[in-house]
Amino acid sequence: MGRLWSLLFLLVPVLGTLVFVLAMADIGPLYKHWLPLNANSHGGIIDSLFLFILGLTGVIFVGTGVALFWFMWKYDEQRNREPVKFSHGSHTLEVVWSILPAATLVFIAIFQMDAWANAKMKRPLVSPGADGVEGTLDDIFQPPLVEVVGRQFEWRIRYAGKDGVIGTEDDVHTVNTLFLPVNEEIVIEVTSMDVLHSFFLPNMRVKQDLVPGMKQLVWFKPVKTGVFDLVCAELCGWGHYKMRGRMIVGTRAEFDEWLEDLRQQQNQTILTSR
């Protein structure tokens, strides 16, 4: 019976590896269960980091699973008649298995620095040659195209009006629909109105936790048109499951037309209400 259990434990790394292989290959019941389509020109660095960490931890997972199977198989109580031997452990071994995980984590921290800098530090500039532009940071860095505010349980979205500044009277408002132009660097200002939310665009490889009262910036460059998910990735209350919007990526002409139609509808609503 002991060796039967060892075989069952061996199934853990075997089936675990099989599941990932089938998902990555889009085969059988795991079709379309792998990473969503990457529609961000900067998303490849996130995918590469994910796959690297997955491969590293996968090797450790399989190695420890096989080692556990071997010990259970070799030292099965029903087949091993040798007397039990107790050991007080090895100080050297303890030092080794403390240093190896620490060194691995330090290596990952260094390895991911480019991904972190690309997502959190290298904010798009006004123009490719803007490094030498004189003025304030707001003159050098690209301003936000849109503001997204998380609220139980919806996304409130605000575009700048004719003055090009977000936060003035002519702003254009919408809910749960984020329209963006393709093949342009997009900067979005995100925040929360009430509780912790998480602004998540799976296809853009963008995820930013939102803290009430704290305004933050995210940026990316969509390279594919279509309709994509906009979801909250933080449990934010009873209606968290329905806090879902959509991100539409179209051409610059389609974006301008959509924004102008939205502006006219908003102005008409204001006139009607007076």
Secondary structure, 3 states (H helix, E strand, C coil): CHHHHHHHHHHHHHHHHHHHHHHHHCCHHHCCCCCCCCCECCHHHHHHHHHHHHHHHHHHHHHHHHHHHHHHHHCCCCCCCCCCCCCCCCHHHHHHHHHHHHHHHHHHHHHCHHHHHHHHCCCCECCCCHHHCCCCHHHHECCCCEEEEEECCEEEEEECCCCCCCCCCCCEEEECEEEEECCCCEEEEEEECCCCEEEEEHHHCEEEEECECCCEEEEECECCCEEEEEEECCCCCCCHHHCEEEEEEECHHHHHHHHHHHHHHHHHHHHHHC
